[in-house]
Amino acid sequence: MNIEKKLETLKTYVKNRSDEDAQAIIKDAQKSAKEINTEYSDKAKEEYSKIVEEAKKQAYQIQRKEKAQADSRRTRMIMEGQKEIVDDALELLKGKIFDLTKDKSYANLLAFMTLEAVKSLESKKITLKFRKTDRSLIEKIVENISKNVKVEITLSDEDAQIVGGVIALSADGKQIVENTLESKFEELKEEYLHDLFSTLKVR
């Protein structure tokens, strides 16, 4: 009987010990599971933060790129607009200068330009080139110049391909003065462009 009780007591002890061990194992497993869960949760949060941060960087880079492209397009449009204004303004200036040949004051202008060209050449013999349509005017102008300036002036038979004004050449052909409406346009253009650019704030 004592043996049976001892066996029963031993069984109970073993059972209780097994239950305790099982509970301990379960607790350890739960603890490990919690730790693992926490670890992976932290890693997931960290990875998520990295992804979000990278997405923000990419979005910022895209925004900067799009802004740069927009600024570039805007600058190009402004420059194209300014170029169009400048081109139109120069065409207007050229038109006004070239149309002087149709003005009644052109004869006086041609006389001034011819005298200016003759005086610019340090030569006693000068050849003048001009438009064929200006010949009668040039003949009268040269006649008046010859009364005041001691220089021999020859009129070329060549029809100068110019809008207006004269081209004066020294006898040896080494000196040339182009006092034409085209040259006047080039002279005025720089000053005109400077004022225009200042207005447009290009420079």
VENVENTA-V245318 format. One record per residue. N is the residue number from 0. RES is the residue in three letters. NEAR is the number of other ideal C-beta (glycine too) atoms within 10 Angstrom. Layout:
[[N/RES/NEAR] [N/RES/NEAR]]
This chain:
[[0/MET/5] [1/ASN/6] [2/ILE/7] [3/GLU/8] [4/LYS/9] [5/LYS/10] [6/LEU/10] [7/GLU/10] [8/THR/10] [9/LEU/10] [10/LYS/10] [11/THR/10] [12/TYR/10] [13/VAL/10] [14/LYS/10] [15/ASN/10] [16/ARG/10] [17/SER/10] [18/ASP/10] [19/GLU/10] [20/ASP/10] [21/ALA/10] [22/GLN/10] [23/ALA/10] [24/ILE/10] [25/ILE/10] [26/LYS/10] [27/ASP/10] [28/ALA/10] [29/GLN/10] [30/LYS/10] [31/SER/10] [32/ALA/10] [33/LYS/10] [34/GLU/10] [35/ILE/10] [36/ASN/10] [37/THR/10] [38/GLU/10] [39/TYR/11] [40/SER/10] [41/ASP/10] [42/LYS/10] [43/ALA/10] [44/LYS/10] [45/GLU/10] [46/GLU/11] [47/TYR/10] [48/SER/10] [49/LYS/10] [50/ILE/10] [51/VAL/10] [52/GLU/10] [53/GLU/10] [54/ALA/10] [55/LYS/10] [56/LYS/10] [57/GLN/10] [58/ALA/10] [59/TYR/10] [60/GLN/10] [61/ILE/10] [62/GLN/10] [63/ARG/10] [64/LYS/10] [65/GLU/10] [66/LYS/10] [67/ALA/10] [68/GLN/10] [69/ALA/10] [70/ASP/10] [71/SER/10] [72/ARG/10] [73/ARG/10] [74/THR/10] [75/ARG/10] [76/MET/10] [77/ILE/12] [78/MET/11] [79/GLU/10] [80/GLY/11] [81/GLN/15] [82/LYS/11] [83/GLU/10] [84/ILE/14] [85/VAL/16] [86/ASP/10] [87/ASP/10] [88/ALA/17] [89/LEU/15] [90/GLU/10] [91/LEU/11] [92/LEU/16] [93/LYS/17] [94/GLY/10] [95/LYS/12] [96/ILE/17] [97/PHE/15] [98/ASP/13] [99/LEU/16] [100/THR/16] [101/LYS/8] [102/ASP/11] [103/LYS/6] [104/SER/8] [105/TYR/18] [106/ALA/14] [107/ASN/11] [108/LEU/16] [109/LEU/24] [110/ALA/17] [111/PHE/13] [112/MET/23] [113/THR/24] [114/LEU/18] [115/GLU/14] [116/ALA/21] [117/VAL/22] [118/LYS/13] [119/SER/14] [120/LEU/18] [121/GLU/7] [122/SER/17] [123/LYS/10] [124/LYS/13] [125/ILE/22] [126/THR/19] [127/LEU/22] [128/LYS/21] [129/PHE/25] [130/ARG/19] [131/LYS/9] [132/THR/10] [133/ASP/22] [134/ARG/14] [135/SER/9] [136/LEU/16] [137/ILE/21] [138/GLU/10] [139/LYS/13] [140/ILE/24] [141/VAL/22] [142/GLU/10] [143/ASN/12] [144/ILE/19] [145/SER/13] [146/LYS/7] [147/ASN/8] [148/VAL/13] [149/LYS/6] [150/VAL/15] [151/GLU/11] [152/ILE/18] [153/THR/12] [154/LEU/14] [155/SER/15] [156/ASP/8] [157/GLU/11] [158/ASP/13] [159/ALA/18] [160/GLN/9] [161/ILE/18] [162/VAL/17] [163/GLY/23] [164/GLY/27] [165/VAL/27] [166/ILE/20] [167/ALA/24] [168/LEU/21] [169/SER/16] [170/ALA/14] [171/ASP/8] [172/GLY/8] [173/LYS/8] [174/GLN/14] [175/ILE/14] [176/VAL/19] [177/GLU/17] [178/ASN/21] [179/THR/21] [180/LEU/21] [181/GLU/16] [182/SER/15] [183/LYS/19] [184/PHE/18] [185/GLU/12] [186/GLU/10] [187/LEU/14] [188/LYS/16] [189/GLU/9] [190/GLU/9] [191/TYR/16] [192/LEU/16] [193/HIS/11] [194/ASP/11] [195/LEU/18] [196/PHE/13] [197/SER/10] [198/THR/10] [199/LEU/14] [200/LYS/7] [201/VAL/14] [202/ARG/8]]
